[in-house]
Amino acid sequence: MSAVSSNHLISVDPEDLRFQFELEKQTFCDLKVLNNTEHHVAFKVKTTSPKKYFVRPNTGVIHPWDSCIIRVTLQGQREYPPDMQCKDKFLLQSTIVPHNTDVDELPPDTFNKESGKSIEECKLRVVYLSPSSTQGNSEDEAWRSSPQTLDTNSGQTVQRLKEERDSAVRQTQQLQQELDMLKRRRRRRSDPGFSFTFAIFVALIGVMVGLLLNLSLSSPSTE
């Protein structure tokens, strides 16, 4: 759960700008700004590195008890920062403005402290995250958020293994029955009576073959 930074006028969630840093690739972070009052509150976003970030909207007016989403986009960078540490800072200024004030109607000195207005400031730091650390965190969160799903998958795996075991047992029993049948057939074929009958049958075939050979040899030549 993300932390929330708040003051008298607004609340900001999260309190840090976290970017998944990849070379030459844009990435963004959304800030939710909530108006904690019954007044119209104007805000303005400033940063110490305006060329690196694209903020929309960077200025706006939030109605009483309403909220606004600010998207901060980190432009693609050509090199990694030392130790993945970022010294960039953001400043979110807020002040009460007259009822139904439109953002296009804000005076130039709206966020000027010297004008005597009460201006509140919220400082936000920037944190760079490597893709590997982000992936690891997401996997941990998924495991923590869905233990019942993991338990269900484990139960299904056990059930499938039991079914495969029972199938293997049935196949083993069937093979054993077929083997016993083959053994009984072999014993019947090895019976003496069976052997004698088979020997007579082979002898008769030999006699017939011999007669055919003799007939072919004794036949007159046609030349």
C-alpha positions, 0 to 999 in steps of 0.5 A: 500500500502506497504512502500518502503525503498530506497537509491542510489543503491537499493529500498526495498519493504516493508521496514518492515518484517511482519510475521503472528505469530503462534506457531510452524508454519513457516511463510514467508515474501517476499522482492522485491529488485530493482536495481536503477542503470545502474550497477551490484549491489551485495547484502547481507542479515544479521540478529541479529537472524540467527537461527530463520530465513531462507533467500534465497537468502541471497547473490546475484547480480542484473542486471541494472534496474532489481529486485530480490525477497528475501524470509525470513522464520521465523522458528516455535517458541515454545512460544509467544514473550512478547507483540508480540514485536520483537527486531530482525533486518535485514541489507541489504548491497549493493555495485556495482560490475564489469559488468557480475559478478556472485554471485559465483565470489564475493570476500570474502571482497565484503561487507567489509567496510575496503576494501575501497569499497562504501557499502550502508546499509538498516536496516529492522525491524521485526513486528509480526502480530497475526492471528486475526489482519491479518484477520480483516485487510484483511476483511477491505481491501476487503470491501474497495476494492469492494464497488460496489460488496457489492452494487450489493449484496444489490440490489439482496437481495432487489429484492429477498425480493420483489419477495417473498412478491409478491408470498406471496400476490398471495398465500393469494389471492388464499386462500381467493378465496378458502375460499369464495368458501367453504362458498358458498358451505356451504350455499347451503348445509344449504338450507331447501330443501337440509336438507329435502332431506337429512333427507328423505335419512337418513330415507330410510336408517334406514328403510332398516336397520330395515328390514334387522334386522327383516329378520335375526331374523325371519329366522329359525335356522339350528340347 
